[in-house]
Amino acid sequence: MPLDDFEEDDKKTAEPAAEVDDLEQGVDEVEYEPVEAEPTEEKAGKTGLRPLTEDDKKLKSKLKKKEAECRALRKDLDELKDKYLRSLAEMENLRKRSERERAEYLQYALSDFLREVLVILDNFERALKNRDQADGRSFWEGVDLIYRQTLDLLKKKGVRPIEVAEKRFDPAVQQAVLTEESDEVQEPEVAEELQRGYWLNERLLRPVMVKVRLPRKRETE
């Protein structure tokens, strides 16, 4: 290849380097202008929002206070609800405990009384066991003693016999189990006491069983 051709090729390869130098020089010469931030009012105007007025600020402050009050009220409500549920549970437990104690009381209320009755029962058993070894008088004295022990026990518990002082029939405390007509009476009266009645404190425990005489019915002519 001739020498001239090589020189031309060298010129062609050198030309791009010169162009790069020109670009670098051009970049260095570019000047940037600072961008200033737009005012808030102008920005708000562009976004469609208006700036807050004094009334808006007051309303916003009141809203925050109401929200705080709502949170406080909600907290109080939760506390009251918790206390109510606790009280309800305590009342239910108290009711169940009272029912259990009442059932136990009714089941064992007569324990003291029955222990005293057992003492009398023991005396009965001893009397019956030794009746063949004792004479008739001592046996009946033992029975009388047991009878008086029973009356004393009932008296301690508020039980007392109903005394029939008058012959006049009193249906409030007497029950007629037998009746007979008689010409000697003008109104019903007690002819015989068949079974004793008893008071329990001030209440009627059992009426007196009696035989009553009634005025005879006159046949009309």
Legacy VTK file of the C-alpha trace (Angstrom):
# vtk DataFile Version 3.0
C-alpha trace
ASCII
DATASET POLYDATA
POINTS 221 float
0.000 0.000 0.000
1.364 3.513 -0.752
2.451 5.672 2.150
-0.117 8.311 1.324
-2.914 5.893 2.057
-1.634 5.276 5.579
-1.551 9.039 6.279
-5.145 9.428 5.169
-6.242 6.595 7.515
-4.450 8.209 10.418
-6.333 11.455 9.788
-9.654 9.636 9.734
-9.010 7.924 13.131
-7.857 11.189 14.662
-11.028 13.118 13.716
-13.358 11.384 16.352
-10.982 12.269 19.149
-11.215 15.877 18.178
-15.025 15.717 18.230
-14.994 14.253 21.797
-12.794 17.108 22.919
-15.277 19.577 21.476
-18.175 17.851 23.376
-16.303 17.933 26.679
-15.566 21.574 26.169
-19.237 22.211 25.402
-20.386 20.445 28.569
-18.139 22.568 30.697
-19.662 25.667 29.216
-23.323 24.737 30.158
-24.749 27.013 32.918
-27.564 25.844 35.264
-30.116 28.284 36.637
-31.330 27.641 40.259
-35.004 26.626 40.589
-36.810 28.535 43.315
-39.561 26.787 45.358
-43.020 28.104 44.736
-44.776 29.828 47.619
-47.159 27.706 49.668
-50.176 29.781 48.771
-49.412 29.505 45.064
-48.835 25.716 45.441
-52.044 25.379 47.380
-53.823 27.284 44.703
-52.471 24.981 42.028
-53.553 21.813 43.988
-57.050 23.162 44.636
-56.605 23.608 48.462
-57.047 26.878 50.224
-54.872 27.957 53.174
-56.253 27.381 56.726
-58.052 30.331 58.230
-58.339 31.134 61.948
-61.818 29.548 62.059
-60.411 26.398 60.481
-57.683 26.245 63.088
-60.229 26.692 65.879
-62.452 23.939 64.473
-59.433 21.669 64.130
-58.509 22.321 67.752
-62.076 21.607 68.898
-62.097 18.405 66.842
-58.931 17.226 68.557
-60.471 17.956 71.964
-63.649 16.033 71.047
-61.580 13.101 69.856
-59.694 13.101 73.156
-62.994 13.236 75.052
-64.341 10.326 72.982
-61.270 8.276 73.768
-61.652 9.050 77.472
-65.363 8.172 77.403
-64.637 4.942 75.556
-62.048 4.053 78.199
-64.529 4.803 80.999
-67.167 2.711 79.211
-64.810 -0.243 78.956
-63.956 0.039 82.652
-67.630 0.219 83.648
-68.442 -2.752 81.437
-65.641 -4.739 83.063
-66.862 -3.808 86.551
-70.432 -4.748 85.606
-69.387 -8.150 84.317
-67.301 -8.751 87.443
-70.219 -7.758 89.690
-72.557 -9.986 87.708
-70.198 -12.922 88.104
-69.838 -12.253 91.844
-73.623 -12.103 92.275
-74.020 -15.398 90.424
-71.369 -17.013 92.601
-73.065 -15.613 95.707
-76.440 -16.997 94.585
-74.998 -20.430 93.975
-73.189 -20.382 97.312
-76.358 -19.307 99.131
-78.376 -22.066 97.484
-75.722 -24.613 98.414
-75.583 -23.409 102.024
-79.392 -23.405 102.249
-79.568 -26.961 100.929
-76.930 -28.062 103.436
-78.766 -26.290 106.260
-82.077 -27.953 105.409
-80.338 -31.297 105.176
-78.599 -31.047 108.536
-80.764 -28.549 110.461
-82.197 -31.278 112.698
-78.810 -32.711 113.676
-78.836 -31.319 117.246
-82.462 -32.272 117.797
-81.957 -35.778 116.484
-78.937 -36.314 118.742
-81.168 -35.585 121.726
-83.848 -37.904 120.369
-81.252 -40.658 120.105
-80.622 -40.405 123.851
-84.309 -41.099 124.467
-84.209 -43.938 121.963
-81.279 -45.440 123.840
-83.356 -45.392 127.038
-86.203 -47.130 125.221
-83.866 -49.831 123.990
-82.444 -50.429 127.466
-85.941 -50.594 128.964
-87.125 -53.089 126.380
-83.958 -55.133 126.714
-84.323 -55.478 130.514
-88.107 -55.756 130.731
-87.952 -59.509 131.415
-85.479 -58.986 134.260
-87.368 -56.154 135.985
-90.712 -56.240 137.713
-93.730 -54.450 136.287
-93.424 -51.392 138.478
-89.795 -50.592 137.658
-90.493 -51.118 133.979
-93.376 -48.657 133.933
-91.356 -46.174 135.963
-88.684 -46.382 133.269
-91.264 -45.813 130.543
-92.679 -42.828 132.449
-89.170 -41.413 132.763
-88.635 -41.688 128.996
-92.015 -40.035 128.376
-91.091 -37.056 130.563
-87.698 -36.798 128.858
-89.486 -36.611 125.512
-91.827 -33.866 126.730
-88.897 -31.867 128.101
-87.061 -32.158 124.791
-90.117 -30.989 122.828
-90.614 -28.115 125.247
-87.019 -26.968 124.642
-87.800 -26.857 120.910
-90.917 -24.726 121.394
-93.455 -27.565 121.253
-96.179 -27.526 123.898
-99.503 -29.404 124.193
-102.840 -27.727 123.521
-104.900 -27.706 126.689
-108.616 -28.330 126.224
-109.976 -26.192 129.051
-113.541 -25.824 127.828
-116.000 -28.260 126.371
-116.987 -25.863 123.623
-115.776 -27.131 120.260
-113.149 -24.858 118.670
-112.555 -25.748 115.004
-109.505 -23.482 114.910
-107.465 -25.910 117.047
-109.687 -29.008 117.194
-110.644 -31.544 114.576
-113.784 -33.629 114.948
-113.076 -37.219 113.941
-116.216 -38.636 115.592
-119.632 -37.066 116.149
-122.792 -38.046 117.973
-126.123 -36.350 118.481
-127.370 -35.550 121.969
-130.409 -33.913 123.554
-128.243 -32.511 126.346
-126.322 -29.949 124.257
-127.473 -26.796 122.521
-124.242 -26.292 120.539
-121.318 -28.548 119.508
-119.087 -29.476 122.411
-116.154 -31.802 122.999
-117.198 -35.152 124.393
-113.749 -36.765 124.442
-110.162 -35.936 123.544
-108.859 -38.737 121.316
-105.405 -37.383 120.464
-103.516 -34.454 121.919
-102.661 -31.474 119.770
-99.543 -29.303 119.950
-98.332 -25.752 119.357
-94.985 -24.949 117.767
-94.193 -21.621 119.354
-97.212 -19.537 118.234
-98.296 -21.751 115.334
-100.535 -24.780 115.293
-98.394 -27.850 114.819
-101.152 -30.449 115.080
-104.856 -30.021 115.981
-106.520 -31.895 118.799
-108.442 -34.963 117.619
-111.777 -34.998 119.461
-115.173 -36.623 119.606
-117.940 -34.026 119.346
-121.515 -34.076 120.560
-123.978 -32.237 118.348
-127.501 -31.005 119.139
-130.057 -33.501 117.954
-132.000 -32.397 114.929
-135.676 -31.863 115.645
-138.149 -33.255 113.167
-140.559 -30.570 111.945
-144.263 -31.515 111.978
LINES 1 222
221 0 1 2 3 4 5 6 7 8 9 10 11 12 13 14 15 16 17 18 19 20 21 22 23 24 25 26 27 28 29 30 31 32 33 34 35 36 37 38 39 40 41 42 43 44 45 46 47 48 49 50 51 52 53 54 55 56 57 58 59 60 61 62 63 64 65 66 67 68 69 70 71 72 73 74 75 76 77 78 79 80 81 82 83 84 85 86 87 88 89 90 91 92 93 94 95 96 97 98 99 100 101 102 103 104 105 106 107 108 109 110 111 112 113 114 115 116 117 118 119 120 121 122 123 124 125 126 127 128 129 130 131 132 133 134 135 136 137 138 139 140 141 142 143 144 145 146 147 148 149 150 151 152 153 154 155 156 157 158 159 160 161 162 163 164 165 166 167 168 169 170 171 172 173 174 175 176 177 178 179 180 181 182 183 184 185 186 187 188 189 190 191 192 193 194 195 196 197 198 199 200 201 202 203 204 205 206 207 208 209 210 211 212 213 214 215 216 217 218 219 220
